[in-house]
Amino acid sequence: MSKPCPQHLYNKAWLFASHAHVGQKMTGSDLPYTTHVAMVANELIFAHREESVGALEIALPTALLHDVLEDTPVTQDELAEAFGVEVASAV
């Protein structure tokens, strides 16, 4: 069984993604982009309850940060410095 994602790591990834995506909206919506980020993280959490998705301490921050490199100026090096190479590589 995988280790749980520590709450401080979840919060750190959530805040990082929130700052990175500030001002962005979901496509076709007035909702903030972080709504999509939260939905992806929730989908992962619920899927993990049914069947292990692997290491949550890697998978959950990855879910929260999944569009940071694609949609913001954040670099791979910045992610690696903040969350480690494994999370940065998964993103």
The first five atom37 places (N, CA, C, CB, O) and aatype in JSON, in Angstrom:
{
  "aatype": [12, 15, 11, 14, 4, 14, 5, 8, 10, 18, 2, 11, 0, 17, 10, 13, 0, 15, 8, 0, 8, 19, 7, 5, 11, 12, 16, 7, 15, 3, 10, 14, 18, 16, 16, 8, 19, 0, 12, 19, 0, 2, 6, 10, 9, 13, 0, 8, 1, 6, 6, 15, 19, 7, 0, 10, 6, 9, 0, 10, 14, 16, 0, 10, 10, 8, 3, 19, 10, 6, 3, 16, 14, 19, 16, 5, 3, 6, 10, 0, 6, 0, 13, 7, 19, 6, 19, 0, 15, 0, 19],
  "atom_mask": [
    [1, 1, 1, 1, 1],
    [1, 1, 1, 1, 1],
    [1, 1, 1, 1, 1],
    [1, 1, 1, 1, 1],
    [1, 1, 1, 1, 1],
    [1, 1, 1, 1, 1],
    [1, 1, 1, 1, 1],
    [1, 1, 1, 1, 1],
    [1, 1, 1, 1, 1],
    [1, 1, 1, 1, 1],
    [1, 1, 1, 1, 1],
    [1, 1, 1, 1, 1],
    [1, 1, 1, 1, 1],
    [1, 1, 1, 1, 1],
    [1, 1, 1, 1, 1],
    [1, 1, 1, 1, 1],
    [1, 1, 1, 1, 1],
    [1, 1, 1, 1, 1],
    [1, 1, 1, 1, 1],
    [1, 1, 1, 1, 1],
    [1, 1, 1, 1, 1],
    [1, 1, 1, 1, 1],
    [1, 1, 1, 0, 1],
    [1, 1, 1, 1, 1],
    [1, 1, 1, 1, 1],
    [1, 1, 1, 1, 1],
    [1, 1, 1, 1, 1],
    [1, 1, 1, 0, 1],
    [1, 1, 1, 1, 1],
    [1, 1, 1, 1, 1],
    [1, 1, 1, 1, 1],
    [1, 1, 1, 1, 1],
    [1, 1, 1, 1, 1],
    [1, 1, 1, 1, 1],
    [1, 1, 1, 1, 1],
    [1, 1, 1, 1, 1],
    [1, 1, 1, 1, 1],
    [1, 1, 1, 1, 1],
    [1, 1, 1, 1, 1],
    [1, 1, 1, 1, 1],
    [1, 1, 1, 1, 1],
    [1, 1, 1, 1, 1],
    [1, 1, 1, 1, 1],
    [1, 1, 1, 1, 1],
    [1, 1, 1, 1, 1],
    [1, 1, 1, 1, 1],
    [1, 1, 1, 1, 1],
    [1, 1, 1, 1, 1],
    [1, 1, 1, 1, 1],
    [1, 1, 1, 1, 1],
    [1, 1, 1, 1, 1],
    [1, 1, 1, 1, 1],
    [1, 1, 1, 1, 1],
    [1, 1, 1, 0, 1],
    [1, 1, 1, 1, 1],
    [1, 1, 1, 1, 1],
    [1, 1, 1, 1, 1],
    [1, 1, 1, 1, 1],
    [1, 1, 1, 1, 1],
    [1, 1, 1, 1, 1],
    [1, 1, 1, 1, 1],
    [1, 1, 1, 1, 1],
    [1, 1, 1, 1, 1],
    [1, 1, 1, 1, 1],
    [1, 1, 1, 1, 1],
    [1, 1, 1, 1, 1],
    [1, 1, 1, 1, 1],
    [1, 1, 1, 1, 1],
    [1, 1, 1, 1, 1],
    [1, 1, 1, 1, 1],
    [1, 1, 1, 1, 1],
    [1, 1, 1, 1, 1],
    [1, 1, 1, 1, 1],
    [1, 1, 1, 1, 1],
    [1, 1, 1, 1, 1],
    [1, 1, 1, 1, 1],
    [1, 1, 1, 1, 1],
    [1, 1, 1, 1, 1],
    [1, 1, 1, 1, 1],
    [1, 1, 1, 1, 1],
    [1, 1, 1, 1, 1],
    [1, 1, 1, 1, 1],
    [1, 1, 1, 1, 1],
    [1, 1, 1, 0, 1],
    [1, 1, 1, 1, 1],
    [1, 1, 1, 1, 1],
    [1, 1, 1, 1, 1],
    [1, 1, 1, 1, 1],
    [1, 1, 1, 1, 1],
    [1, 1, 1, 1, 1],
    [1, 1, 1, 1, 1]
  ],
  "atom_positions": [
    [[0.85, -1.19, 0.0], [0.0, 0.0, 0.0], [0.89, 1.24, 0.0], [-0.96, 0.0, 1.23], [1.92, 1.28, 0.67]],
    [[0.48, 2.26, -0.76], [1.3, 3.47, -0.84], [1.13, 4.31, 0.42], [0.92, 4.28, -2.08], [0.16, 4.18, 1.16]],
    [[2.11, 5.19, 0.63], [2.03, 6.12, 1.74], [1.01, 7.2, 1.4], [3.42, 6.75, 2.05], [0.84, 7.55, 0.23]],
    [[0.34, 7.73, 2.41], [-0.57, 8.83, 2.13], [0.22, 10.08, 1.75], [-1.48, 9.12, 3.35], [1.4, 10.21, 2.08]],
    [[-0.43, 10.97, 1.07], [0.2, 12.25, 0.75], [0.08, 13.13, 1.99], [-0.46, 12.93, -0.5], [-1.03, 13.41, 2.43]],
    [[1.2, 13.56, 2.55], [1.12, 14.43, 3.72], [0.34, 15.7, 3.4], [2.54, 14.78, 4.24], [0.46, 16.26, 2.3]],
    [[-0.46, 16.15, 4.34], [-1.31, 17.32, 4.11], [-0.48, 18.54, 3.74], [-2.15, 17.62, 5.33], [-0.89, 19.34, 2.9]],
    [[0.68, 18.71, 4.38], [1.5, 19.89, 4.06], [1.97, 19.87, 2.6], [2.71, 19.97, 5.0], [2.11, 20.92, 1.99]],
    [[2.22, 18.67, 2.05], [2.64, 18.56, 0.65], [1.47, 18.86, -0.28], [3.21, 17.15, 0.37], [1.63, 19.54, -1.29]],
    [[0.29, 18.35, 0.06], [-0.92, 18.67, -0.71], [-1.14, 20.18, -0.72], [-2.17, 17.94, -0.13], [-1.36, 20.78, -1.77]],
    [[-1.08, 20.8, 0.46], [-1.3, 22.24, 0.56], [-0.25, 23.02, -0.22], [-1.28, 22.67, 2.03], [-0.57, 24.0, -0.89]],
    [[1.0, 22.59, -0.14], [2.08, 23.26, -0.86], [1.83, 23.2, -2.37], [3.45, 22.62, -0.52], [1.99, 24.21, -3.06]],
    [[1.44, 22.03, -2.88], [1.16, 21.88, -4.31], [-0.06, 22.69, -4.71], [0.96, 20.39, -4.66], [-0.08, 23.31, -5.78]],
    [[-1.1, 22.69, -3.87], [-2.31, 23.46, -4.16], [-1.99, 24.95, -4.25], [-3.39, 23.22, -3.08], [-2.41, 25.62, -5.19]],
    [[-1.24, 25.47, -3.28], [-0.89, 26.89, -3.29], [0.0, 27.24, -4.48], [-0.2, 27.27, -1.98], [-0.17, 28.29, -5.09]],
    [[0.95, 26.36, -4.79], [1.85, 26.59, -5.93], [1.02, 26.66, -7.22], [2.91, 25.46, -6.03], [1.2, 27.59, -8.01]],
    [[0.13, 25.7, -7.42], [-0.71, 25.69, -8.62], [-1.64, 26.9, -8.65], [-1.54, 24.39, -8.68], [-1.84, 27.5, -9.71]],
    [[-2.19, 27.27, -7.51], [-3.08, 28.43, -7.45], [-2.37, 29.7, -7.85], [-3.66, 28.58, -6.04], [-2.92, 30.51, -8.61]],
    [[-1.16, 29.89, -7.36], [-0.37, 31.07, -7.74], [0.02, 31.02, -9.21], [0.88, 31.19, -6.86], [-0.02, 32.04, -9.9]],
    [[0.42, 29.85, -9.68], [0.86, 29.72, -11.07], [-0.29, 29.98, -12.05], [1.44, 28.32, -11.31], [-0.07, 30.57, -13.11]],
    [[-1.49, 29.56, -11.71], [-2.64, 29.68, -12.61], [-3.49, 30.92, -12.33], [-3.51, 28.44, -12.51], [-4.59, 31.05, -12.87]],
    [[-3.01, 31.83, -11.48], [-3.81, 33.01, -11.11], [-4.26, 33.75, -12.38], [-3.0, 33.95, -10.18], [-3.47, 34.0, -13.3]],
    [[-5.53, 34.1, -12.4], [-6.1, 34.83, -13.52], [-6.59, 33.96, -14.67], [0.0, 0.0, 0.0], [-7.29, 34.45, -15.55]],
    [[-6.22, 32.68, -14.68], [-6.66, 31.79, -15.75], [-8.07, 31.27, -15.45], [-5.67, 30.61, -15.93], [-8.45, 31.1, -14.29]],
    [[-8.82, 31.01, -16.51], [-10.18, 30.48, -16.39], [-10.26, 29.14, -17.09], [-11.22, 31.47, -16.99], [-9.48, 28.86, -18.01]],
    [[-11.2, 28.3, -16.66], [-11.47, 27.05, -17.35], [-12.01, 27.37, -18.74], [-12.47, 26.15, -16.55], [-12.75, 28.34, -18.91]],
    [[-11.64, 26.58, -19.72], [-12.1, 26.79, -21.09], [-13.63, 26.8, -21.13], [-11.55, 25.7, -22.02], [-14.29, 25.9, -20.63]],
    [[-14.17, 27.84, -21.75], [-15.62, 27.95, -21.9], [-16.37, 28.27, -20.63], [0.0, 0.0, 0.0], [-17.57, 28.01, -20.54]],
    [[-15.68, 28.83, -19.64], [-16.29, 29.07, -18.34], [-15.7, 30.32, -17.7], [-16.1, 27.85, -17.42], [-14.62, 30.77, -18.07]],
    [[-16.42, 30.86, -16.74], [-15.89, 31.95, -15.94], [-15.25, 31.44, -14.65], [-16.99, 32.95, -15.61], [-14.76, 32.23, -13.84]],
    [[-15.25, 30.13, -14.47], [-14.67, 29.54, -13.26], [-13.15, 29.64, -13.3], [-15.11, 28.07, -13.1], [-12.56, 29.52, -14.37]],
    [[-12.52, 29.85, -12.15], [-11.06, 29.88, -12.12], [-10.48, 28.52, -12.54], [-10.55, 30.26, -10.72], [-11.09, 27.48, -12.31]],
    [[-9.29, 28.56, -13.15], [-8.68, 27.33, -13.64], [-8.43, 26.33, -12.51], [-7.37, 27.65, -14.34], [-8.41, 25.12, -12.75]],
    [[-8.25, 26.83, -11.3], [-8.01, 25.92, -10.18], [-9.2, 25.0, -9.92], [-7.69, 26.72, -8.93], [-9.06, 23.99, -9.24]],
    [[-10.37, 25.34, -10.45], [-11.51, 24.42, -10.36], [-11.17, 23.12, -11.07], [-12.79, 25.05, -10.96], [-11.42, 22.03, -10.55]],
    [[-10.59, 23.23, -12.26], [-10.16, 22.04, -13.02], [-9.09, 21.28, -12.24], [-9.61, 22.45, -14.41], [-9.14, 20.06, -12.14]],
    [[-8.13, 22.0, -11.68], [-7.05, 21.37, -10.9], [-7.64, 20.57, -9.75], [-6.07, 22.45, -10.37], [-7.24, 19.43, -9.51]],
    [[-8.59, 21.16, -9.03], [-9.23, 20.47, -7.9], [-10.01, 19.24, -8.37], [-10.17, 21.42, -7.15], [-10.0, 18.21, -7.7]],
    [[-10.67, 19.35, -9.51], [-11.44, 18.21, -10.03], [-10.52, 17.04, -10.39], [-12.25, 18.64, -11.26], [-10.87, 15.89, -10.14]],
    [[-9.37, 17.33, -10.96], [-8.41, 16.28, -11.3], [-7.89, 15.61, -10.03], [-7.23, 16.85, -12.13], [-7.82, 14.38, -9.95]],
    [[-7.54, 16.41, -9.03], [-7.05, 15.85, -7.76], [-8.14, 15.01, -7.09], [-6.59, 16.97, -6.82], [-7.85, 13.93, -6.57]],
    [[-9.37, 15.48, -7.1], [-10.47, 14.71, -6.5], [-10.7, 13.41, -7.24], [-11.76, 15.53, -6.49], [-10.95, 12.38, -6.61]],
    [[-10.62, 13.43, -8.56], [-10.78, 12.2, -9.34], [-9.72, 11.18, -8.94], [-10.69, 12.5, -10.85], [-10.02, 9.99, -8.8]],
    [[-8.49, 11.64, -8.76], [-7.41, 10.75, -8.33], [-7.69, 10.17, -6.94], [-6.08, 11.51, -8.33], [-7.51, 8.97, -6.72]],
    [[-8.13, 11.01, -6.02], [-8.41, 10.55, -4.66], [-9.51, 9.48, -4.67], [-8.83, 11.74, -3.77], [-9.37, 8.45, -4.02]],
    [[-10.59, 9.73, -5.4], [-11.68, 8.76, -5.44], [-11.27, 7.48, -6.16], [-12.9, 9.37, -6.13], [-11.67, 6.39, -5.76]],
    [[-10.47, 7.6, -7.22], [-9.97, 6.4, -7.91], [-9.1, 5.58, -6.97], [-9.18, 6.79, -9.18], [-9.17, 4.35, -6.98]],
    [[-8.28, 6.25, -6.18], [-7.38, 5.56, -5.25], [-8.16, 4.81, -4.18], [-6.42, 6.57, -4.6], [-7.7, 3.78, -3.68]],
    [[-9.32, 5.3, -3.82], [-10.15, 4.59, -2.83], [-10.62, 3.25, -3.37], [-11.35, 5.45, -2.43], [-10.82, 2.31, -2.61]],
    [[-10.81, 3.17, -4.68], [-11.27, 1.93, -5.32], [-10.11, 0.98, -5.61], [-12.01, 2.25, -6.61], [-10.23, -0.23, -5.42]],
    [[-9.01, 1.54, -6.06], [-7.84, 0.74, -6.43], [-6.61, 1.64, -6.35], [-7.99, 0.11, -7.86], [-6.64, 2.78, -6.81]],
    [[-5.54, 1.13, -5.78], [-4.34, 1.94, -5.59], [-3.85, 2.53, -6.9], [-3.25, 1.1, -4.95], [-3.72, 1.84, -7.91]],
    [[-3.57, 3.82, -6.86], [-2.99, 4.49, -8.02], [-1.48, 4.62, -7.86], [-3.63, 5.88, -8.22], [-0.82, 5.29, -8.66]],
    [[-0.95, 3.99, -6.85], [0.49, 4.06, -6.61], [0.81, 5.04, -5.5], [0.0, 0.0, 0.0], [0.02, 5.22, -4.57]],
    [[1.94, 5.65, -5.6], [2.46, 6.52, -4.55], [1.71, 7.85, -4.53], [3.97, 6.77, -4.75], [1.96, 8.72, -5.36]],
    [[0.8, 8.01, -3.59], [0.02, 9.24, -3.51], [0.89, 10.46, -3.23], [-1.03, 9.12, -2.43], [0.55, 11.57, -3.64]],
    [[2.0, 10.26, -2.54], [2.87, 11.4, -2.25], [3.52, 11.95, -3.52], [3.96, 11.0, -1.25], [4.05, 13.06, -3.52]],
    [[3.47, 11.18, -4.61], [3.91, 11.64, -5.94], [2.69, 11.97, -6.8], [4.79, 10.56, -6.63], [2.64, 13.02, -7.44]],
    [[1.7, 11.08, -6.81], [0.55, 11.22, -7.71], [-0.3, 12.45, -7.4], [-0.31, 9.99, -7.64], [-0.76, 13.13, -8.32]],
    [[-0.53, 12.74, -6.13], [-1.42, 13.85, -5.8], [-0.79, 15.21, -6.12], [-1.79, 13.8, -4.32], [-1.47, 16.04, -6.73]],
    [[0.45, 15.48, -5.73], [1.05, 16.74, -6.18], [1.11, 16.84, -7.71], [2.46, 16.89, -5.59], [0.93, 17.92, -8.27]],
    [[1.37, 15.71, -8.37], [1.39, 15.7, -9.83], [0.03, 16.09, -10.4], [1.81, 14.32, -10.36], [-0.04, 16.86, -11.36]],
    [[-1.04, 15.57, -9.81], [-2.38, 15.93, -10.27], [-2.64, 17.42, -10.1], [-3.45, 15.12, -9.5], [-3.19, 18.07, -10.99]],
    [[-2.24, 17.96, -8.96], [-2.47, 19.38, -8.7], [-1.63, 20.27, -9.61], [-2.15, 19.7, -7.25], [-2.05, 21.38, -9.95]],
    [[-0.46, 19.8, -10.0], [0.48, 20.61, -10.78], [0.48, 20.26, -12.26], [1.87, 20.44, -10.23], [1.3, 20.79, -13.01]],
    [[-0.42, 19.38, -12.69], [-0.31, 18.77, -14.02], [-0.26, 19.74, -15.2], [-1.45, 17.85, -14.22], [0.31, 19.4, -16.23]],
    [[-0.83, 20.92, -15.08], [-0.8, 21.88, -16.2], [0.14, 23.06, -15.97], [-2.19, 22.4, -16.44], [0.18, 23.98, -16.78]],
    [[0.88, 23.04, -14.89], [1.74, 24.18, -14.56], [2.81, 24.42, -15.63], [2.41, 23.96, -13.2], [3.04, 25.56, -16.02]],
    [[3.45, 23.36, -16.1], [4.49, 23.54, -17.11], [3.9, 23.93, -18.46], [5.32, 22.26, -17.26], [4.49, 24.72, -19.2]],
    [[2.75, 23.39, -18.77], [2.12, 23.63, -20.08], [1.48, 25.01, -20.18], [1.06, 22.57, -20.33], [1.52, 25.64, -21.24]],
    [[0.9, 25.49, -19.1], [0.06, 26.69, -19.17], [0.58, 27.91, -18.41], [-1.28, 26.37, -18.66], [-0.09, 28.94, -18.38]],
    [[1.75, 27.81, -17.81], [2.29, 28.93, -17.03], [3.78, 29.07, -17.32], [2.03, 28.71, -15.5], [4.37, 28.2, -17.96]],
    [[4.4, 30.15, -16.85], [5.84, 30.33, -17.07], [6.73, 29.47, -16.15], [6.18, 31.78, -16.87], [7.96, 29.53, -16.26]],
    [[6.15, 28.7, -15.26], [6.94, 27.87, -14.33], [7.79, 26.89, -15.14], [6.0, 27.1, -13.34], [7.34, 26.32, -16.13]],
    [[9.03, 26.7, -14.69], [9.95, 25.79, -15.37], [10.06, 24.45, -14.64], [11.34, 26.43, -15.49], [9.69, 24.32, -13.48]],
    [[10.56, 23.47, -15.36], [10.81, 22.14, -14.79], [11.76, 22.25, -13.59], [11.4, 21.17, -15.86], [11.57, 21.58, -12.58]],
    [[12.78, 23.09, -13.72], [13.74, 23.27, -12.62], [13.07, 23.86, -11.38], [14.88, 24.18, -13.06], [13.38, 23.45, -10.26]],
    [[12.16, 24.8, -11.56], [11.44, 25.37, -10.42], [10.59, 24.31, -9.73], [10.56, 26.55, -10.87], [10.52, 24.25, -8.5]],
    [[9.93, 23.48, -10.53], [9.13, 22.4, -9.95], [10.02, 21.42, -9.19], [8.34, 21.66, -11.04], [9.68, 21.0, -8.08]],
    [[11.14, 21.05, -9.79], [12.06, 20.11, -9.14], [12.58, 20.67, -7.83], [13.23, 19.77, -10.07], [12.71, 19.94, -6.85]],
    [[12.88, 21.95, -7.82], [13.37, 22.58, -6.59], [12.29, 22.58, -5.5], [13.84, 24.01, -6.87], [12.59, 22.38, -4.33]],
    [[11.06, 22.82, -5.89], [9.96, 22.91, -4.92], [9.43, 21.55, -4.48], [8.84, 23.72, -5.51], [9.04, 21.39, -3.32]],
    [[9.41, 20.56, -5.41], [8.73, 19.29, -5.13], [9.57, 18.05, -5.37], [7.51, 19.2, -5.95], [9.11, 16.93, -5.12]],
    [[10.79, 18.22, -5.83], [11.65, 17.08, -6.1], [11.56, 16.65, -7.56], [0.0, 0.0, 0.0], [10.6, 16.95, -8.26]],
    [[12.59, 15.94, -7.99], [12.72, 15.52, -9.38], [11.6, 14.57, -9.78], [14.07, 14.87, -9.61], [11.11, 14.64, -10.91]],
    [[11.19, 13.68, -8.88], [10.18, 12.69, -9.24], [8.83, 13.34, -9.58], [9.99, 11.7, -8.09], [8.2, 12.97, -10.57]],
    [[8.41, 14.29, -8.78], [7.16, 15.0, -9.07], [7.33, 15.84, -10.33], [6.73, 15.9, -7.88], [6.46, 15.83, -11.21]],
    [[8.43, 16.57, -10.43], [8.66, 17.42, -11.61], [8.67, 16.59, -12.89], [9.98, 18.18, -11.47], [8.15, 17.03, -13.91]],
    [[9.26, 15.42, -12.85], [9.3, 14.55, -14.03], [7.91, 14.02, -14.37], [10.25, 13.38, -13.8], [7.57, 13.87, -15.54]],
    [[7.11, 13.74, -13.35], [5.76, 13.23, -13.58], [4.85, 14.29, -14.18], [5.17, 12.71, -12.27], [3.95, 14.0, -14.96]],
    [[5.09, 15.54, -13.79], [4.29, 16.64, -14.33], [4.61, 16.79, -15.8], [4.56, 17.97, -13.57], [4.04, 17.65, -16.47]]
  ]
}
